[in-house]
Amino acid sequence: VQHVVLCGQVTEQCVLYSALDAHIRHLTVTVPQDAVASIHPHLEAAALEMMDRNLGARIVTAKEVDFAPPSQ
């Protein structure tokens, strides 16, 4: 596994912590922002920004997710 796509709930908790776990294991992370759910919208926005800025996660829409394996 080299790339994970994280969907589900709760963006500001489970999704964020899973993204951090993947990042420290040197995996590429993509989060489709329309495929995650939050309890607190303002915390979701902060979590998505943190994943983008601090973890290098790609924040996209579900339609933009690329499941093709990386070329070698």
N, C-alpha and C positions, 0 to 999 in steps of 0.2 A: 504494500500500500504506500502510495506516494502523495495521494490527494484525497482529502475528505470534503464532502459537501454536507454541511450541517443544517438540518431542518428540525422544526419541532417547537417545543415550549420548555422553558421560559427563557426568552432571549437574554434577559439581564442576569440570569443565573446559569442554568444548565448549558445553554448554547455558548455563552461566554466562557465558562469553565472548560467545556469540551474543546473550544477553539484554542484556549491556552495550552491544554494538554497536547493537542496536535502540534501546535507551534513549537513547543519545547522538544518534541520528537522529530522536528525538521520535516513535517508534512506540510504540503500546500493546503490552505484552507479557503473554501468558498462558502459564503452564507447568502442564500437567496432571501432578501429582506421581506419578500411577500410570502415566504414559506416558514416563517417563524412567528411566534405569538408571545406577547408579554403580559405582565400584570400591570406594570406602570409604564405608559408610553414614553415619558421623559427619560426613564432609565433605559428603555430599549434603545432610544436614539443615542444615548451615551455609550451603551454597550457596543452598538454597531460602529460608532466612531472609534472606540478603543480597539476593536478588532481590526479595523482598517489601519489606523495609525500605528498602533503598538505591535500588532502581530502580523501585519502585512496581508491580512485576509482580503480576498476579493468580495466586495459587497455588491451583489447583482440582483436582478430579478430572476424568477424561476425560469423564464424563457431563455435567459442568457447563460444558464449553466451548461458547460461543455463537459460531457462525459467521455470524450475521446481521450485515450491514453496519451501521455506526452510523447512526442517523437524523440527518438534517441539517436 
